[in-house]
Amino acid sequence: MNHFQRLMRLYEKAPIHNFYQGIKLLVDDKKAIISLPIDERYFHGGMAVHGSVYFKLLDDAAYFACQSQIYDYFIVTTNFNISLRRPIVSGTITATGEFECFDENIIRARATLTDENGKVCGTGIGEFMKSKTALEGLNDY
C-alpha cells in the first residue's frame, strides 16, 4: 500500500466520520479531494450548511494536500482561514486542496469548496507543521 492509500485509510477510519456519513477522500501528489453528500444534520437554524462543515472540508483538503508531501510525521493545522461565499442546501459538495509550499517549518496549502454545479461556496488557506507523531506509529497508517 502506498503513502496516498495509507492516508486515505487513516482518514476513512477517523471516528469523526461516523457523523459525516458518505465522506470520501482522494489523495494524490500535492492534491486532495473530499466529497460529502449533504444531510440536514449539517444545517444551522436557517436551513443551510453550518460554517463548521465548510471549515472541516476545506481544512481537511488542504491538510491532506500537504500531508501527501510529508512521509515521516503526522502534520497538524497551525492556522486556517476560510471565506464563506454562498449557502449550501443540498447535493454533494467537493473540497479540493492544493499544496503550495514548504517554507522552513511551515507547510502551506489552499482549498476551494464547490457545490455539485461547480459554483464556489467557500475558500480557505492554511498553514501546517510536523508534529512529533510518526506516521508509522499510527494504527491505521
Summary of the structure (lengths in Angstrom):
residues: 141
radius of gyration: 14.7
end to end distance: 9.7
largest distance: 43.7
contacts: 443
relative contact order: 0.21
helix: 26%
strand: 44%
